Amino acid sequence: MLKPIRTEAQYEEALERIYELMQLDLESGTEGGDELEVLSLLVKEYEHEHYPVPKPHPIEAIKFRLDQLGLSESELTRILGSRSRKSEILSGRRKLSLEMIRQLNRELKISAEVLIQVY
């Protein structure tokens, strides 16, 4: 019977069982497939609570997203409004304004939650 994962030992057991089930190449909707899906959700919730992943630094997130999209920093100039503003932002001499955050969120699809962090 599946139960919430409350301890590190239960977490390790769940990971082992997930590994076993994944070796069986189960179909979705089968008893084993359902067990794998539910266990995965329980593990995900436990990890979210006990091993949170920190949000990236706003400037690093911008640089990463530009790289992901294959865009150059000149595209950032267009988004932020000027070349000097882009340089000041990337060097850390200037903070992102609310309007810049909105533009970056809209154009580059970077989470506003990441961009509004104190840095």
PDB file as gemmi writes it, atoms N, CA and C in Angstrom:
CRYST1    1.000    1.000    1.000  90.00  90.00  90.00 P 1                      
ATOM      1  N   MET A   1       0.850  -1.189   0.000  1.00  0.00           N  
ATOM      2  CA  MET A   1       0.000   0.000   0.000  1.00  0.00           C  
ATOM      3  C   MET A   1       0.893   1.251   0.000  1.00  0.00           C  
ATOM      4  N   LEU A   2       0.559   2.196  -0.828  1.00  0.00           N  
ATOM      5  CA  LEU A   2       1.332   3.438  -0.920  1.00  0.00           C  
ATOM      6  C   LEU A   2       0.938   4.391   0.194  1.00  0.00           C  
ATOM      7  N   LYS A   3       1.962   5.035   0.768  1.00  0.00           N  
ATOM      8  CA  LYS A   3       1.754   5.992   1.852  1.00  0.00           C  
ATOM      9  C   LYS A   3       2.620   7.213   1.584  1.00  0.00           C  
ATOM     10  N   PRO A   4       2.308   8.337   2.215  1.00  0.00           N  
ATOM     11  CA  PRO A   4       3.175   9.513   2.070  1.00  0.00           C  
ATOM     12  C   PRO A   4       4.590   9.182   2.550  1.00  0.00           C  
ATOM     13  N   ILE A   5       5.571   9.805   1.938  1.00  0.00           N  
ATOM     14  CA  ILE A   5       6.968   9.614   2.311  1.00  0.00           C  
ATOM     15  C   ILE A   5       7.298  10.643   3.380  1.00  0.00           C  
ATOM     16  N   ARG A   6       7.687  10.132   4.571  1.00  0.00           N  
ATOM     17  CA  ARG A   6       7.951  11.038   5.687  1.00  0.00           C  
ATOM     18  C   ARG A   6       9.392  10.989   6.180  1.00  0.00           C  
ATOM     19  N   THR A   7      10.111   9.937   5.845  1.00  0.00           N  
ATOM     20  CA  THR A   7      11.483   9.801   6.348  1.00  0.00           C  
ATOM     21  C   THR A   7      12.443   9.572   5.184  1.00  0.00           C  
ATOM     22  N   GLU A   8      13.720   9.755   5.480  1.00  0.00           N  
ATOM     23  CA  GLU A   8      14.751   9.523   4.468  1.00  0.00           C  
ATOM     24  C   GLU A   8      14.775   8.047   4.062  1.00  0.00           C  
ATOM     25  N   ALA A   9      14.546   7.153   5.026  1.00  0.00           N  
ATOM     26  CA  ALA A   9      14.527   5.713   4.723  1.00  0.00           C  
ATOM     27  C   ALA A   9      13.376   5.382   3.766  1.00  0.00           C  
ATOM     28  N   GLN A  10      12.205   5.952   4.010  1.00  0.00           N  
ATOM     29  CA  GLN A  10      11.066   5.734   3.112  1.00  0.00           C  
ATOM     30  C   GLN A  10      11.355   6.304   1.725  1.00  0.00           C  
ATOM     31  N   TYR A  11      12.029   7.418   1.698  1.00  0.00           N  
ATOM     32  CA  TYR A  11      12.412   8.047   0.432  1.00  0.00           C  
ATOM     33  C   TYR A  11      13.332   7.117  -0.355  1.00  0.00           C  
ATOM     34  N   GLU A  12      14.342   6.567   0.302  1.00  0.00           N  
ATOM     35  CA  GLU A  12      15.273   5.640  -0.348  1.00  0.00           C  
ATOM     36  C   GLU A  12      14.552   4.392  -0.853  1.00  0.00           C  
ATOM     37  N   GLU A  13      13.636   3.871  -0.065  1.00  0.00           N  
ATOM     38  CA  GLU A  13      12.850   2.696  -0.473  1.00  0.00           C  
ATOM     39  C   GLU A  13      12.017   3.017  -1.714  1.00  0.00           C  
ATOM     40  N   ALA A  14      11.415   4.187  -1.718  1.00  0.00           N  
ATOM     41  CA  ALA A  14      10.598   4.594  -2.864  1.00  0.00           C  
ATOM     42  C   ALA A  14      11.456   4.716  -4.121  1.00  0.00           C  
ATOM     43  N   LEU A  15      12.650   5.280  -3.986  1.00  0.00           N  
ATOM     44  CA  LEU A  15      13.545   5.393  -5.141  1.00  0.00           C  
ATOM     45  C   LEU A  15      13.930   4.019  -5.682  1.00  0.00           C  
ATOM     46  N   GLU A  16      14.212   3.077  -4.767  1.00  0.00           N  
ATOM     47  CA  GLU A  16      14.548   1.711  -5.197  1.00  0.00           C  
ATOM     48  C   GLU A  16      13.378   1.071  -5.938  1.00  0.00           C  
ATOM     49  N   ARG A  17      12.177   1.248  -5.408  1.00  0.00           N  
ATOM     50  CA  ARG A  17      10.989   0.657  -6.049  1.00  0.00           C  
ATOM     51  C   ARG A  17      10.742   1.305  -7.419  1.00  0.00           C  
ATOM     52  N   ILE A  18      10.935   2.590  -7.509  1.00  0.00           N  
ATOM     53  CA  ILE A  18      10.789   3.271  -8.802  1.00  0.00           C  
ATOM     54  C   ILE A  18      11.771   2.696  -9.803  1.00  0.00           C  
ATOM     55  N   TYR A  19      12.999   2.487  -9.382  1.00  0.00           N  
ATOM     56  CA  TYR A  19      14.009   1.907 -10.273  1.00  0.00           C  
ATOM     57  C   TYR A  19      13.562   0.521 -10.752  1.00  0.00           C  
ATOM     58  N   GLU A  20      13.080  -0.304  -9.820  1.00  0.00           N  
ATOM     59  CA  GLU A  20      12.607  -1.648 -10.186  1.00  0.00           C  
ATOM     60  C   GLU A  20      11.482  -1.569 -11.214  1.00  0.00           C  
ATOM     61  N   LEU A  21      10.532  -0.701 -10.960  1.00  0.00           N  
ATOM     62  CA  LEU A  21       9.385  -0.571 -11.869  1.00  0.00           C  
ATOM     63  C   LEU A  21       9.813  -0.047 -13.242  1.00  0.00           C  
ATOM     64  N   MET A  22      10.783   0.858 -13.266  1.00  0.00           N  
ATOM     65  CA  MET A  22      11.232   1.413 -14.544  1.00  0.00           C  
ATOM     66  C   MET A  22      11.915   0.351 -15.404  1.00  0.00           C  
ATOM     67  N   GLN A  23      12.487  -0.661 -14.777  1.00  0.00           N  
ATOM     68  CA  GLN A  23      13.138  -1.733 -15.536  1.00  0.00           C  
ATOM     69  C   GLN A  23      12.126  -2.620 -16.250  1.00  0.00           C  
ATOM     70  N   LEU A  24      10.868  -2.540 -15.845  1.00  0.00           N  
ATOM     71  CA  LEU A  24       9.823  -3.404 -16.408  1.00  0.00           C  
ATOM     72  C   LEU A  24       9.163  -2.826 -17.654  1.00  0.00           C  
ATOM     73  N   ASP A  25       9.463  -1.576 -18.011  1.00  0.00           N  
ATOM     74  CA  ASP A  25       8.875  -0.942 -19.193  1.00  0.00           C  
ATOM     75  C   ASP A  25       7.351  -1.059 -19.182  1.00  0.00           C  
ATOM     76  N   LEU A  26       6.759  -0.546 -18.118  1.00  0.00           N  
ATOM     77  CA  LEU A  26       5.311  -0.671 -17.882  1.00  0.00           C  
ATOM     78  C   LEU A  26       4.494   0.278 -18.751  1.00  0.00           C  
ATOM     79  N   GLU A  27       3.305  -0.129 -19.046  1.00  0.00           N  
ATOM     80  CA  GLU A  27       2.356   0.701 -19.790  1.00  0.00           C  
ATOM     81  C   GLU A  27       1.583   1.591 -18.819  1.00  0.00           C  
ATOM     82  N   SER A  28       1.286   2.797 -19.256  1.00  0.00           N  
ATOM     83  CA  SER A  28       0.463   3.702 -18.468  1.00  0.00           C  
ATOM     84  C   SER A  28      -0.933   3.104 -18.327  1.00  0.00           C  
ATOM     85  N   GLY A  29      -1.501   3.232 -17.128  1.00  0.00           N  
ATOM     86  CA  GLY A  29      -2.850   2.727 -16.901  1.00  0.00           C  
ATOM     87  C   GLY A  29      -2.887   1.310 -16.361  1.00  0.00           C  
ATOM     88  N   THR A  30      -1.746   0.634 -16.315  1.00  0.00           N  
ATOM     89  CA  THR A  30      -1.694  -0.701 -15.723  1.00  0.00           C  
ATOM     90  C   THR A  30      -1.438  -0.539 -14.229  1.00  0.00           C  
ATOM     91  N   GLU A  31      -1.588  -1.617 -13.472  1.00  0.00           N  
ATOM     92  CA  GLU A  31      -1.365  -1.553 -12.035  1.00  0.00           C  
ATOM     93  C   GLU A  31       0.067  -1.091 -11.726  1.00  0.00           C  
ATOM     94  N   GLY A  32       1.039  -1.684 -12.405  1.00  0.00           N  
ATOM     95  CA  GLY A  32       2.435  -1.293 -12.204  1.00  0.00           C  
ATOM     96  C   GLY A  32       2.706   0.119 -12.680  1.00  0.00           C  
ATOM     97  N   GLY A  33       2.098   0.502 -13.804  1.00  0.00           N  
ATOM     98  CA  GLY A  33       2.258   1.854 -14.324  1.00  0.00           C  
ATOM     99  C   GLY A  33       1.693   2.894 -13.375  1.00  0.00           C  
ATOM    100  N   ASP A  34       0.541   2.566 -12.784  1.00  0.00           N  
ATOM    101  CA  ASP A  34      -0.068   3.479 -11.814  1.00  0.00           C  
ATOM    102  C   ASP A  34       0.788   3.596 -10.555  1.00  0.00           C  
ATOM    103  N   GLU A  35       1.350   2.469 -10.104  1.00  0.00           N  
ATOM    104  CA  GLU A  35       2.219   2.498  -8.931  1.00  0.00           C  
ATOM    105  C   GLU A  35       3.437   3.384  -9.192  1.00  0.00           C  
ATOM    106  N   LEU A  36       4.023   3.240 -10.368  1.00  0.00           N  
ATOM    107  CA  LEU A  36       5.176   4.053 -10.737  1.00  0.00           C  
ATOM    108  C   LEU A  36       4.820   5.540 -10.751  1.00  0.00           C  
ATOM    109  N   GLU A  37       3.674   5.865 -11.327  1.00  0.00           N  
ATOM    110  CA  GLU A  37       3.252   7.259 -11.408  1.00  0.00           C  
ATOM    111  C   GLU A  37       3.021   7.860 -10.021  1.00  0.00           C  
ATOM    112  N   VAL A  38       2.319   7.122  -9.146  1.00  0.00           N  
ATOM    113  CA  VAL A  38       2.025   7.628  -7.802  1.00  0.00           C  
ATOM    114  C   VAL A  38       3.309   7.748  -6.982  1.00  0.00           C  
ATOM    115  N   LEU A  39       4.179   6.748  -7.052  1.00  0.00           N  
ATOM    116  CA  LEU A  39       5.451   6.823  -6.340  1.00  0.00           C  
ATOM    117  C   LEU A  39       6.276   8.022  -6.805  1.00  0.00           C  
ATOM    118  N   SER A  40       6.273   8.268  -8.088  1.00  0.00           N  
ATOM    119  CA  SER A  40       7.021   9.408  -8.635  1.00  0.00           C  
ATOM    120  C   SER A  40       6.496  10.719  -8.077  1.00  0.00           C  
ATOM    121  N   LEU A  41       5.195  10.829  -7.966  1.00  0.00           N  
ATOM    122  CA  LEU A  41       4.596  12.042  -7.408  1.00  0.00           C  
ATOM    123  C   LEU A  41       4.953  12.209  -5.927  1.00  0.00           C  
ATOM    124  N   LEU A  42       4.939  11.098  -5.186  1.00  0.00           N  
ATOM    125  CA  LEU A  42       5.300  11.155  -3.768  1.00  0.00           C  
ATOM    126  C   LEU A  42       6.765  11.558  -3.584  1.00  0.00           C  
ATOM    127  N   VAL A  43       7.637  10.998  -4.405  1.00  0.00           N  
ATOM    128  CA  VAL A  43       9.059  11.341  -4.340  1.00  0.00           C  
ATOM    129  C   VAL A  43       9.266  12.805  -4.711  1.00  0.00           C  
ATOM    130  N   LYS A  44       8.587  13.254  -5.753  1.00  0.00           N  
ATOM    131  CA  LYS A  44       8.712  14.650  -6.179  1.00  0.00           C  
ATOM    132  C   LYS A  44       8.313  15.599  -5.045  1.00  0.00           C  
ATOM    133  N   GLU A  45       7.226  15.289  -4.366  1.00  0.00           N  
ATOM    134  CA  GLU A  45       6.765  16.132  -3.264  1.00  0.00           C  
ATOM    135  C   GLU A  45       7.767  16.124  -2.110  1.00  0.00           C  
ATOM    136  N   TYR A  46       8.304  14.950  -1.778  1.00  0.00           N  
ATOM    137  CA  TYR A  46       9.303  14.844  -0.710  1.00  0.00           C  
ATOM    138  C   TYR A  46      10.541  15.655  -1.066  1.00  0.00           C  
ATOM    139  N   GLU A  47      11.012  15.532  -2.298  1.00  0.00           N  
ATOM    140  CA  GLU A  47      12.194  16.277  -2.733  1.00  0.00           C  
ATOM    141  C   GLU A  47      11.938  17.775  -2.727  1.00  0.00           C  
ATOM    142  N   HIS A  48      10.747  18.177  -3.143  1.00  0.00           N  
ATOM    143  CA  HIS A  48      10.395  19.606  -3.156  1.00  0.00           C  
ATOM    144  C   HIS A  48      10.484  20.184  -1.742  1.00  0.00           C  
ATOM    145  N   GLU A  49      10.055  19.400  -0.766  1.00  0.00           N  
ATOM    146  CA  GLU A  49      10.046  19.864   0.618  1.00  0.00           C  
ATOM    147  C   GLU A  49      11.432  19.775   1.273  1.00  0.00           C  
ATOM    148  N   HIS A  50      12.174  18.705   1.000  1.00  0.00           N  
ATOM    149  CA  HIS A  50      13.432  18.455   1.704  1.00  0.00           C  
ATOM    150  C   HIS A  50      14.689  18.844   0.936  1.00  0.00           C  
ATOM    151  N   TYR A  51      14.585  18.981  -0.359  1.00  0.00           N  
ATOM    152  CA  TYR A  51      15.743  19.328  -1.191  1.00  0.00           C  
ATOM    153  C   TYR A  51      15.368  20.433  -2.184  1.00  0.00           C  
ATOM    154  N   PRO A  52      14.939  21.587  -1.674  1.00  0.00           N  
ATOM    155  CA  PRO A  52      14.515  22.646  -2.598  1.00  0.00           C  
ATOM    156  C   PRO A  52      15.672  23.139  -3.469  1.00  0.00           C  
ATOM    157  N   VAL A  53      15.344  23.434  -4.700  1.00  0.00           N  
ATOM    158  CA  VAL A  53      16.335  23.965  -5.636  1.00  0.00           C  
ATOM    159  C   VAL A  53      16.261  25.488  -5.580  1.00  0.00           C  
ATOM    160  N   PRO A  54      17.368  26.150  -5.266  1.00  0.00           N  
ATOM    161  CA  PRO A  54      17.327  27.612  -5.184  1.00  0.00           C  
ATOM    162  C   PRO A  54      17.071  28.241  -6.557  1.00  0.00           C  
ATOM    163  N   LYS A  55      16.422  29.366  -6.532  1.00  0.00           N  
ATOM    164  CA  LYS A  55      16.176  30.092  -7.781  1.00  0.00           C  
ATOM    165  C   LYS A  55      17.499  30.659  -8.294  1.00  0.00           C  
ATOM    166  N   PRO A  56      17.650  30.723  -9.601  1.00  0.00           N  
ATOM    167  CA  PRO A  56      18.894  31.288 -10.144  1.00  0.00           C  
ATOM    168  C   PRO A  56      18.962  32.796  -9.913  1.00  0.00           C  
ATOM    169  N   HIS A  57      20.179  33.327  -9.907  1.00  0.00           N  
ATOM    170  CA  HIS A  57      20.400  34.767  -9.813  1.00  0.00           C  
ATOM    171  C   HIS A  57      19.752  35.406 -11.045  1.00  0.00           C  
ATOM    172  N   PRO A  58      19.065  36.530 -10.894  1.00  0.00           N  
ATOM    173  CA  PRO A  58      18.362  37.145 -12.025  1.00  0.00           C  
ATOM    174  C   PRO A  58      19.244  37.387 -13.263  1.00  0.00           C  
ATOM    175  N   ILE A  59      20.461  37.883 -13.066  1.00  0.00           N  
ATOM    176  CA  ILE A  59      21.331  38.175 -14.217  1.00  0.00           C  
ATOM    177  C   ILE A  59      21.781  36.881 -14.884  1.00  0.00           C  
ATOM    178  N   GLU A  60      22.080  35.868 -14.071  1.00  0.00           N  
ATOM    179  CA  GLU A  60      22.459  34.563 -14.634  1.00  0.00           C  
ATOM    180  C   GLU A  60      21.291  33.952 -15.400  1.00  0.00           C  
ATOM    181  N   ALA A  61      20.079  34.156 -14.906  1.00  0.00           N  
ATOM    182  CA  ALA A  61      18.889  33.641 -15.590  1.00  0.00           C  
ATOM    183  C   ALA A  61      18.720  34.308 -16.956  1.00  0.00           C  
ATOM    184  N   ILE A  62      18.980  35.606 -17.019  1.00  0.00           N  
ATOM    185  CA  ILE A  62      18.878  36.335 -18.292  1.00  0.00           C  
ATOM    186  C   ILE A  62      19.914  35.807 -19.277  1.00  0.00           C  
ATOM    187  N   LYS A  63      21.153  35.685 -18.823  1.00  0.00           N  
ATOM    188  CA  LYS A  63      22.225  35.198 -19.704  1.00  0.00           C  
ATOM    189  C   LYS A  63      21.939  33.773 -20.178  1.00  0.00           C  
ATOM    190  N   PHE A  64      21.471  32.945 -19.270  1.00  0.00           N  
ATOM    191  CA  PHE A  64      21.161  31.555 -19.622  1.00  0.00           C  
ATOM    192  C   PHE A  64      20.047  31.496 -20.657  1.00  0.00           C  
ATOM    193  N   ARG A  65      19.008  32.300 -20.444  1.00  0.00           N  
ATOM    194  CA  ARG A  65      17.865  32.283 -21.368  1.00  0.00           C  
ATOM    195  C   ARG A  65      18.273  32.787 -22.750  1.00  0.00           C  
ATOM    196  N   LEU A  66      19.086  33.819 -22.808  1.00  0.00           N  
ATOM    197  CA  LEU A  66      19.585  34.305 -24.098  1.00  0.00           C  
ATOM    198  C   LEU A  66      20.337  33.190 -24.816  1.00  0.00           C  
ATOM    199  N   ASP A  67      21.205  32.495 -24.083  1.00  0.00           N  
ATOM    200  CA  ASP A  67      21.968  31.392 -24.654  1.00  0.00           C  
ATOM    201  C   ASP A  67      21.035  30.276 -25.129  1.00  0.00           C  
ATOM    202  N   GLN A  68      20.041  29.956 -24.304  1.00  0.00           N  
ATOM    203  CA  GLN A  68      19.068  28.909 -24.650  1.00  0.00           C  
ATOM    204  C   GLN A  68      18.357  29.219 -25.960  1.00  0.00           C  
ATOM    205  N   LEU A  69      18.005  30.469 -26.135  1.00  0.00           N  
ATOM    206  CA  LEU A  69      17.258  30.891 -27.323  1.00  0.00           C  
ATOM    207  C   LEU A  69      18.173  31.205 -28.508  1.00  0.00           C  
ATOM    208  N   GLY A  70      19.476  31.148 -28.284  1.00  0.00           N  
ATOM    209  CA  GLY A  70      20.423  31.465 -29.354  1.00  0.00           C  
ATOM    210  C   GLY A  70      20.437  32.942 -29.715  1.00  0.00           C  
ATOM    211  N   LEU A  71      20.158  33.787 -28.721  1.00  0.00           N  
ATOM    212  CA  LEU A  71      20.121  35.231 -28.950  1.00  0.00           C  
ATOM    213  C   LEU A  71      21.402  35.873 -28.433  1.00  0.00           C  
ATOM    214  N   SER A  72      21.775  36.975 -29.034  1.00  0.00           N  
ATOM    215  CA  SER A  72      22.964  37.701 -28.581  1.00  0.00           C  
ATOM    216  C   SER A  72      22.535  38.769 -27.574  1.00  0.00           C  
ATOM    217  N   GLU A  73      23.532  39.341 -26.920  1.00  0.00           N  
ATOM    218  CA  GLU A  73      23.242  40.405 -25.960  1.00  0.00           C  
ATOM    219  C   GLU A  73      22.659  41.636 -26.648  1.00  0.00           C  
ATOM    220  N   SER A  74      22.857  41.762 -27.944  1.00  0.00           N  
ATOM    221  CA  SER A  74      22.268  42.898 -28.659  1.00  0.00           C  
ATOM    222  C   SER A  74      20.736  42.828 -28.628  1.00  0.00           C  
ATOM    223  N   GLU A  75      20.201  41.629 -28.566  1.00  0.00           N  
ATOM    224  CA  GLU A  75      18.744  41.481 -28.440  1.00  0.00           C  
ATOM    225  C   GLU A  75      18.282  42.024 -27.091  1.00  0.00           C  
ATOM    226  N   LEU A  76      19.124  41.889 -26.092  1.00  0.00           N  
ATOM    227  CA  LEU A  76      18.811  42.422 -24.770  1.00  0.00           C  
ATOM    228  C   LEU A  76      18.772  43.949 -24.801  1.00  0.00           C  
ATOM    229  N   THR A  77      19.608  44.550 -25.640  1.00  0.00           N  
ATOM    230  CA  THR A  77      19.590  46.001 -25.817  1.00  0.00           C  
ATOM    231  C   THR A  77      18.220  46.449 -26.305  1.00  0.00           C  
ATOM    232  N   ARG A  78      17.683  45.716 -27.261  1.00  0.00           N  
ATOM    233  CA  ARG A  78      16.346  46.042 -27.785  1.00  0.00           C  
ATOM    234  C   ARG A  78      15.290  45.921 -26.695  1.00  0.00           C  
ATOM    235  N   ILE A  79      15.376  44.875 -25.887  1.00  0.00           N  
ATOM    236  CA  ILE A  79      14.379  44.631 -24.842  1.00  0.00           C  
ATOM    237  C   ILE A  79      14.470  45.684 -23.733  1.00  0.00           C  
ATOM    238  N   LEU A  80      15.689  46.017 -23.323  1.00  0.00           N  
ATOM    239  CA  LEU A  80      15.877  46.938 -22.197  1.00  0.00           C  
ATOM    240  C   LEU A  80      15.888  48.409 -22.601  1.00  0.00           C  
ATOM    241  N   GLY A  81      16.058  48.691 -23.873  1.00  0.00           N  
ATOM    242  CA  GLY A  81      15.934  50.061 -24.334  1.00  0.00           C  
ATOM    243  C   GLY A  81      17.200  50.769 -24.743  1.00  0.00           C  
ATOM    244  N   SER A  82      18.337  50.394 -24.203  1.00  0.00           N  
ATOM    245  CA  SER A  82      19.581  51.050 -24.628  1.00  0.00           C  
ATOM    246  C   SER A  82      20.774  50.155 -24.322  1.00  0.00           C  
ATOM    247  N   ARG A  83      21.838  50.428 -25.050  1.00  0.00           N  
ATOM    248  CA  ARG A  83      23.067  49.652 -24.904  1.00  0.00           C  
ATOM    249  C   ARG A  83      23.708  49.875 -23.528  1.00  0.00           C  
ATOM    250  N   SER A  84      23.716  51.127 -23.085  1.00  0.00           N  
ATOM    251  CA  SER A  84      24.333  51.435 -21.789  1.00  0.00           C  
ATOM    252  C   SER A  84      23.528  50.801 -20.651  1.00  0.00           C  
ATOM    253  N   ARG A  85      22.205  50.812 -20.769  1.00  0.00           N  
ATOM    254  CA  ARG A  85      21.356  50.201 -19.743  1.00  0.00           C  
ATOM    255  C   ARG A  85      21.627  48.701 -19.669  1.00  0.00           C  
ATOM    256  N   LYS A  86      21.758  48.056 -20.843  1.00  0.00           N  
ATOM    257  CA  LYS A  86      22.060  46.627 -20.889  1.00  0.00           C  
ATOM    258  C   LYS A  86      23.379  46.352 -20.186  1.00  0.00           C  
ATOM    259  N   SER A  87      24.395  47.137 -20.471  1.00  0.00           N  
ATOM    260  CA  SER A  87      25.717  46.954 -19.857  1.00  0.00           C  
ATOM    261  C   SER A  87      25.660  47.148 -18.347  1.00  0.00           C  
ATOM    262  N   GLU A  88      24.943  48.161 -17.907  1.00  0.00           N  
ATOM    263  CA  GLU A  88      24.816  48.419 -16.472  1.00  0.00           C  
ATOM    264  C   GLU A  88      24.101  47.267 -15.763  1.00  0.00           C  
ATOM    265  N   ILE A  89      23.075  46.736 -16.388  1.00  0.00           N  
ATOM    266  CA  ILE A  89      22.325  45.608 -15.808  1.00  0.00           C  
ATOM    267  C   ILE A  89      23.227  44.379 -15.714  1.00  0.00           C  
ATOM    268  N   LEU A  90      23.876  44.020 -16.808  1.00  0.00           N  
ATOM    269  CA  LEU A  90      24.702  42.806 -16.836  1.00  0.00           C  
ATOM    270  C   LEU A  90      25.922  42.893 -15.928  1.00  0.00           C  
ATOM    271  N   SER A  91      26.423  44.103 -15.701  1.00  0.00           N  
ATOM    272  CA  SER A  91      27.590  44.267 -14.816  1.00  0.00           C  
ATOM    273  C   SER A  91      27.180  44.387 -13.349  1.00  0.00           C  
ATOM    274  N   GLY A  92      25.883  44.570 -13.087  1.00  0.00           N  
ATOM    275  CA  GLY A  92      25.408  44.694 -11.713  1.00  0.00           C  
ATOM    276  C   GLY A  92      25.409  46.110 -11.183  1.00  0.00           C  
ATOM    277  N   ARG A  93      25.762  47.088 -12.014  1.00  0.00           N  
ATOM    278  CA  ARG A  93      25.765  48.489 -11.566  1.00  0.00           C  
ATOM    279  C   ARG A  93      24.361  49.070 -11.507  1.00  0.00           C  
ATOM    280  N   ARG A  94      23.420  48.431 -12.170  1.00  0.00           N  
ATOM    281  CA  ARG A  94      22.036  48.916 -12.192  1.00  0.00           C  
ATOM    282  C   ARG A  94      21.117  47.732 -11.925  1.00  0.00           C  
ATOM    283  N   LYS A  95      20.062  47.974 -11.173  1.00  0.00           N  
ATOM    284  CA  LYS A  95      19.073  46.935 -10.873  1.00  0.00           C  
ATOM    285  C   LYS A  95      17.961  46.964 -11.920  1.00  0.00           C  
ATOM    286  N   LEU A  96      17.299  45.828 -12.050  1.00  0.00           N  
ATOM    287  CA  LEU A  96      16.168  45.747 -12.975  1.00  0.00           C  
ATOM    288  C   LEU A  96      14.994  46.554 -12.429  1.00  0.00           C  
ATOM    289  N   SER A  97      14.361  47.317 -13.297  1.00  0.00           N  
ATOM    290  CA  SER A  97      13.162  48.055 -12.903  1.00  0.00           C  
ATOM    291  C   SER A  97      11.950  47.155 -13.131  1.00  0.00           C  
ATOM    292  N   LEU A  98      10.830  47.565 -12.612  1.00  0.00           N  
ATOM    293  CA  LEU A  98       9.594  46.808 -12.792  1.00  0.00           C  
ATOM    294  C   LEU A  98       9.263  46.660 -14.281  1.00  0.00           C  
ATOM    295  N   GLU A  99       9.435  47.717 -15.045  1.00  0.00           N  
ATOM    296  CA  GLU A  99       9.147  47.658 -16.484  1.00  0.00           C  
ATOM    297  C   GLU A  99      10.103  46.710 -17.201  1.00  0.00           C  
ATOM    298  N   MET A 100      11.377  46.724 -16.797  1.00  0.00           N  
ATOM    299  CA  MET A 100      12.340  45.788 -17.401  1.00  0.00           C  
ATOM    300  C   MET A 100      11.956  44.342 -17.094  1.00  0.00           C  
ATOM    301  N   ILE A 101      11.557  44.103 -15.854  1.00  0.00           N  
ATOM    302  CA  ILE A 101      11.134  42.756 -15.454  1.00  0.00           C  
ATOM    303  C   ILE A 101       9.949  42.315 -16.296  1.00  0.00           C  
ATOM    304  N   ARG A 102       9.002  43.212 -16.489  1.00  0.00           N  
ATOM    305  CA  ARG A 102       7.835  42.881 -17.321  1.00  0.00           C  
ATOM    306  C   ARG A 102       8.251  42.545 -18.747  1.00  0.00           C  
ATOM    307  N   GLN A 103       9.158  43.341 -19.305  1.00  0.00           N  
ATOM    308  CA  GLN A 103       9.639  43.104 -20.683  1.00  0.00           C  
ATOM    309  C   GLN A 103      10.362  41.765 -20.796  1.00  0.00           C  
ATOM    310  N   LEU A 104      11.253  41.482 -19.849  1.00  0.00           N  
ATOM    311  CA  LEU A 104      12.011  40.225 -19.873  1.00  0.00           C  
ATOM    312  C   LEU A 104      11.075  39.025 -19.710  1.00  0.00           C  
ATOM    313  N   ASN A 105      10.084  39.186 -18.861  1.00  0.00           N  
ATOM    314  CA  ASN A 105       9.097  38.124 -18.674  1.00  0.00           C  
ATOM    315  C   ASN A 105       8.308  37.892 -19.958  1.00  0.00           C  
ATOM    316  N   ARG A 106       7.890  38.976 -20.582  1.00  0.00           N  
ATOM    317  CA  ARG A 106       7.076  38.897 -21.796  1.00  0.00           C  
ATOM    318  C   ARG A 106       7.887  38.361 -22.984  1.00  0.00           C  
ATOM    319  N   GLU A 107       9.076  38.899 -23.184  1.00  0.00           N  
ATOM    320  CA  GLU A 107       9.857  38.591 -24.384  1.00  0.00           C  
ATOM    321  C   GLU A 107      10.687  37.315 -24.270  1.00  0.00           C  
ATOM    322  N   LEU A 108      11.278  37.101 -23.088  1.00  0.00           N  
ATOM    323  CA  LEU A 108      12.161  35.942 -22.932  1.00  0.00           C  
ATOM    324  C   LEU A 108      11.529  34.814 -22.123  1.00  0.00           C  
ATOM    325  N   LYS A 109      10.324  35.074 -21.608  1.00  0.00           N  
ATOM    326  CA  LYS A 109       9.596  34.076 -20.810  1.00  0.00           C  
ATOM    327  C   LYS A 109      10.379  33.644 -19.572  1.00  0.00           C  
ATOM    328  N   ILE A 110      11.058  34.607 -18.940  1.00  0.00           N  
ATOM    329  CA  ILE A 110      11.747  34.345 -17.679  1.00  0.00           C  
ATOM    330  C   ILE A 110      10.751  34.650 -16.568  1.00  0.00           C  
ATOM    331  N   SER A 111      10.650  33.746 -15.624  1.00  0.00           N  
ATOM    332  CA  SER A 111       9.705  33.912 -14.523  1.00  0.00           C  
ATOM    333  C   SER A 111       9.948  35.224 -13.785  1.00  0.00           C  
ATOM    334  N   ALA A 112       8.871  35.966 -13.569  1.00  0.00           N  
ATOM    335  CA  ALA A 112       8.980  37.220 -12.813  1.00  0.00           C  
ATOM    336  C   ALA A 112       9.477  36.920 -11.398  1.00  0.00           C  
ATOM    337  N   GLU A 113       9.135  35.767 -10.867  1.00  0.00           N  
ATOM    338  CA  GLU A 113       9.563  35.375  -9.520  1.00  0.00           C  
ATOM    339  C   GLU A 113      11.099  35.316  -9.439  1.00  0.00           C  
ATOM    340  N   VAL A 114      11.742  34.894 -10.517  1.00  0.00           N  
ATOM    341  CA  VAL A 114      13.203  34.856 -10.560  1.00  0.00           C  
ATOM    342  C   VAL A 114      13.751  36.276 -10.685  1.00  0.00           C  
ATOM    343  N   LEU A 115      13.147  37.079 -11.529  1.00  0.00           N  
ATOM    344  CA  LEU A 115      13.666  38.415 -11.823  1.00  0.00           C  
ATOM    345  C   LEU A 115      13.506  39.418 -10.679  1.00  0.00           C  
ATOM    346  N   ILE A 116      12.515  39.226  -9.807  1.00  0.00           N  
ATOM    347  CA  ILE A 116      12.275  40.205  -8.735  1.00  0.00           C  
ATOM    348  C   ILE A 116      13.115  39.956  -7.480  1.00  0.00           C  
ATOM    349  N   GLN A 117      13.890  38.882  -7.481  1.00  0.00           N  
ATOM    350  CA  GLN A 117      14.720  38.593  -6.303  1.00  0.00           C  
ATOM    351  C   GLN A 117      15.685  39.736  -6.014  1.00  0.00           C  
ATOM    352  N   VAL A 118      16.016  39.883  -4.740  1.00  0.00           N  
ATOM    353  CA  VAL A 118      17.021  40.859  -4.329  1.00  0.00           C  
ATOM    354  C   VAL A 118      18.381  40.321  -4.726  1.00  0.00           C  
ATOM    355  N   TYR A 119      19.200  41.162  -5.324  1.00  0.00           N  
ATOM    356  CA  TYR A 119      20.556  40.761  -5.698  1.00  0.00           C  
ATOM    357  C   TYR A 119      21.507  41.922  -5.570  1.00  0.00           C  
TER     358      TYR A 119                                                      
END                                                                             
